[in-house]
Each structure stands twice: as structure tokens, then as C-alpha cells.
Amino acid sequence: DQMRALTELEKLEIDLCGLEALPASIVHLNQLQELSIIGCPIGDIPSLQTLTSLRRLFIFPLAEPEHRGRNGRVFQSLACALPHLQQLRELGLGGI
């Protein structure tokens, strides 16, 4: 099963794609230690708090003016998730 193989994934990089929201299935990546979201028009990351194994998180959404409101929602999601990400050791943010 492909999803089962993905549950053991430790590093996920999402770069320069049209992703507007993390898929709900990301909650199954319970071994994920590093997540990078770079150059995507992502709006919300509601399931981020379920990724409790994260040690490194980098979020650099699109910085163009038309995406700034959406970026604000990303950082609101992050603020809600941070208390749950107790193993997080490195955080990189940008695109505001």
C-alpha cells in the first residue's frame, strides 16, 4: 500500500507548486521530522499540530502582494500548532 509506505516518510519538501492547502492525509505522516513548504500559494495548514515528530519546519509561501492575506492564515495556523510541536528545534519563516 502506497500510503503505508508514506507513513514512514521523515522528510517532505513541497517546492514551487500550486498547493493551496495541505491535504488532510498529512496527519498519517507521523514519522515526519522535516517539512519544507517553499514558493506555494498555501493558505491554511490546519493539521500541522498533528505532526508532533517535526524537528525542522520551513515555511516560505509566495511573497507577491496578492498572496499576503493567505500567508497571514498560514502563520495563524502555525501559531496554533506551535504548542503541539514540542520536538521542533528549527523554524524558518518568510514571505510575509
Stockholm file with secondary structure:
# STOCKHOLM 1.0

chainA/1-96         DQMRALTELEKLEIDLCGLEALPASIVHLNQLQELSIIGCPIGDIPSLQTLTSLRRLFIFPLAEPEHRGRNGRVFQSLACALPHLQQLRELGLGGI
#=GR chainA/1-96 SS CHHHHHTTCCEEEEESSCCCBCCGGGGGCTTCCEEEEESCCCCBCTTGGGCTTCSEEEEECCCSGGGHHHHHHHHHHHHHHGGGCTTCCEEEECCC
#=GC SS_cons        CHHHHHTTCCEEEEESSCCCBCCGGGGGCTTCCEEEEESCCCCBCTTGGGCTTCSEEEEECCCSGGGHHHHHHHHHHHHHHGGGCTTCCEEEECCC
//
